[in-house]
Amino acid sequence: MSASNVSLLRETSRQVVAGGAAGLTEICLMHPLDVVKTRFFGFYKGILPPILAETPKRAVKFSTFEQYKKLLGSVSLSPGLTFAIAGLGSGLTEAVVVNPFEVVKVGLQVNRNTFTEQPSTFAYARQIIKKEGLGLRGLNKGFTATLGRHGIFNMVYFGFYHNVRNMIPASKDPTLEFLRKFGIGFVSGTMGSVFNIPFDVAKSRIQGPQPVPGEIKYRNCFKTMATVYQEEGILALYKGLLPKVMRLGPGGAVMLLVYEYTYEWLQKNW
């Protein structure tokens, strides 16, 4: 293997490891917010499945963002537009990876009280494939909505963070510099949540239980958003925004900081 290939492999590995570390840290810090709504003890109950799912997902998010950013470097785009497009690309790639897992997760959550014995994740996935297949009615149901959810979030999240971070001067004081980055990351996660939540609502309607059993009301992403708007009003498209911001505001800041500090450490030591 040539020296350039070894260097590329090492660089990609740093990005994947730093992204995975960001996801792992974010889950460990923010998981109690998901639990505190129903419990005051056992804040970390059920944390293993999110760790197993979110850690590789975040690795994909950050590593593909860096790769798209590198590819766009050869195109005559402004830095601001480069960050936003690279973020969009990373979100679309992330959606392709995570959508089947989302379909299974939502299905298990919805049918928790229906099954006499809760099937395993893999057993339930096999049930979906056997009954509906791998397509847009089966394991990839709600795919367009998931593309929109992740694509819009990452475009705003990465685009805002890197553009604003470059506009606000860095501080020589480590504490102030940490707070500068955390503040920008917090706003980035919050803005991403505000812009992408209509897609999140559509995804939940499509992948979740239908109003009338046996009748598919919510199938297409944009048609679902139009239906929700017409029948329930504009606020219905922003349902759940507050808990989402409470999670992804600080969580988004944590991920960006952990990724950057981990990546810097890996560059110096590996």
Secondary structure, DSSP 4 states (H G I P E B T S, - for coil): --HHHHHHHHHHHHHHHHHHHHHHHHHHHHHHHHHTTT-SS-TTTT-HHHHHHHHHHHHHHHHHHHHHHHHHTTS---HHHHHHHHHHHHHHHHHHHHHHHHHHHHHHHHTTTT-SSPPPHHHHHHHHHHHH-SSTTTTTTTHHHHHHHHHHHHHHHHHHHHHHHHHSPPPSSHHHHHHHHHHHHHHHHHHHHHHHHHHHHHHHHHHS--SSTT-----SHHHHHHHHHHHH-GGGGGTTHHHHHHHHHHHHHHHHHHHHHHHHHHHHH-
